[in-house]
Amino acid sequence: MACRPRRLAPDRLAAGNAELDAMLQDGKARRAEGPWSSALHLMPKKDSGCRPFGDYRAFNSCTIPDRYTVPHIHDSSHRLSGCAIFSKIALVRAYHQIPVHPDDIQKTAITITFGLFEFPYMSFGLRKAAQNFQRFMDEVLKDLDFCFANLDDIFVFSLSPQEHHQHLRTLLTTLRSYGILMNAPFVLPKSPLWVTKFHPPDPTPSRNVLQIFNPTLLPKPSANLDIYWEC
């Protein structure tokens, strides 16, 4: 299964080239030689730049699907009852932490006007990629009843700041044992917890409370730890 490379606008071609160069240096991509090729697709990132991956629609059409459940966040909301402290940890290049079987690496190849590249680690756009990653995260967190994963986001919930501190230490130790990388450097003793107090019994919150919850007035939380509220 193969296709011809797509012509890209000069700015998008330069962006794709820069991202692939970075992935080559990190070992997340390599130059390929083989019969497989999918066209390059560039998806804009939230911050800046583009994320390169293959347009695998033709390849996915002949791939056996995986029915492993990717949970909706509402499916775990009942576990938050009684908790007072919440945090979210995002993983960096999460899919790229899952290796591809050596026999299947050639199938991830993408073709560009300046070469053919393949990915030794799981790429975006592949059928079953989300299911495989969710299965991996469920295995990592199976013994931790104070958190759950929704793909590359991990949500932690605790009854008190002291308990939350211990939960985060336990979680970070587990992630380290699996070699999982987070989205930003994280040092617990120097990471201030951003906690907003909220009192649900009061049906008419005061003007001060409304100002606290004005997003334009809130302090900037750290990139890797967002604490939402204390009930």
N, C-alpha and C positions, 0 to 999 in steps of 0.2 A: 504494500500500500504506500503510495508516494504521491506528492503533488509538487508543482513548481513554486518557487518563491514569489511572494507578492512584492510589488513595487510600493515603497513607502515614501511619504513626504520627507524631505531632507531633515527636518527637526525630529521627526519620529524615528528615522533611521539612526540618527546620532544618539538619541536617547536609548534605543535598543542596543546599539553597539556598546555604549558606556555600561549598561546594566550587565550585558553578557561578559564584558571584560572583567567586571567585578566578580561575577560568578565563576569565571575561569580561574581567577586568582584564589578564590575561596575553595575551589574544588567542587563547587556545586554544579558545574557544567564542564564539558570537555568537547574537543573537536571529534567528530564522528566519521566513520566509514561504514556504510551499510545500505541496505535496500529500502529502509523506512524513512519517511519524511512527512512532516506536517508543516503547514505554513505558520509563520510567526504571527502571534497576536500580542498586542501591547495593551495592558490595562492600567489606566492612571492610578497612582497611589494617592492616599489621603493627604500626605504631606507634600511631596513633590516627586517628579520623575515618573517612570513607568515600570510595570512589572512584566517581563517577557515570559511567555509560555506558548505552547503550541495550540493551534486550532485543531483539536483532536476529535472533532465531530464525526468524521468518517471512521476513524479508528474506534471511537466509542460505540458506534453503531453495531460493531461486530464483537463487542466485549460483553461477556456474561455479567449481568448486574449483581450487586451485592446488596441484600436487603437489611443489612445491619442498621439499626435505628440511630439516626442523629437526633437527639432529644431537643424538644422545644424548651426554652427556658422556663415557660409556665409549668412544665411537668415537674419541676423541682421547687417551685415556689412554696409548697407546703412545708418544706424542710426549714424555712426561715422563721417559722413561728417562734416567738419568744426571744429571738436573737436581737442584739443591740448594735453590733459592730460588723460592718461588711467591707470587703475589699475585692478588687479585681486585678488579676495579674495577666498580662498579655505575653504570649510567647513570640519570639523573634523568628521569622522565616520558618514557621512551624512545620509546614509540609516538608521542607528541605532537611528536616531532621530524621526522616524515615527513608532508609536505603531501599533502592529498587533491586529486585533479584537480578543477578548478573546476566541471565539469559534474556531478560526483558528490557535492559537498558537501551538497546538499539531501537526499540519501538517508541521511545520518547523523543526521538530525533526531530529537530525543527530545521527547516531550510530557510536561509536568508540569502540575499544577493551576494554576501561576502563569505558564505560558508555553511557548513552543516554541523550542528551541535546536538549533543545528547546529554541527558541528565542522570547521573548515578543516584540521585535522590528524588523522591516523589515530587512531581510537578503539578502545578495548578492545571485544571481543565481535564485531567484524566478521570474517566469513569471509575467510581469506587474510591477515589482519593479521599473524599470526606469521610466515607464509612471506615476506611482503613485507619485514618488518623483518630477518629472518635473511638474506635475499638482499642487503639493503643493507649489513649488517654484514660479510658475506663479501666484498663489494666493497671496503669500507673497509680490511679487514685482509688482503687477498689477497697483499700483498708482505711481510707481517710473519710470519716463520716461527717466532717465539718466543711467539706468543699465539694464542688462538682464542676465538670468541664463542659463547655459548649464549644466544640472544636478547639480553637487556639486561645480561648479565654477561660481562665480559671476563677471561679467565684468562691470566696471564703466567708464564712459567717460564724459569729461567736456571741456568747452571752455577755462578755465583759472585755475591756481592753487587755487585762492580764491574760485571759484565756486566748484572745486573738493573737497576742504576741507569741504565745506558745504554739498555736496552730500554724502561724506563718513559719516559725522555725522548723516545725515538723514537715510542712509542705516543701520548703526550700531544700531541706535535706533529702527528701524523696526525689525531687526534680534533679538534684545534683547527682544522685546515685544512678539515674537514667541518662545523664548527660544532656538534659533538656535546657535550652537557653531561653532566658527571658528577654523582654523588649528593652530593658534599660538596666544599668548597674543597680543593685539593690543591697543596701547595708542596713540591717534591722536597727541597731542601736542609734543610728544617726538619721533614721527616717521618721519625721514627725507624723503622727496620725492626724489626718484632717477629719474632725468629727463635728457634725452639726447636730445640736440637740433639738429634738422635736417632741412635743407632748400631744399625742393623739386625742386624749379626752376632751380638750378644748375645741369645740366645734367652730369657734370664730377666732382664728389666729390674729394676734395683734399686728399692728403695722410693722413693728420691729421684726416679727417672724417672717412676714411677707418680704421684707427687705433682705433678710438672710437668704431666702430662697430665690432671690433675683439673680439669675446666672451672671449678669454683668457685674455684680458686687462680690461674688464669691472669689476667694483666693484660688490661685492655680494649684491643683493637686499635682503630685509627682506623676510622671508618665506611666509608671508601672504599678502605682498603688492609689486606688481611689476609694476613700472611705465616705459612705453616703450619709448615714444619720445614726443617732443613738436614740432609742425609744425609751 
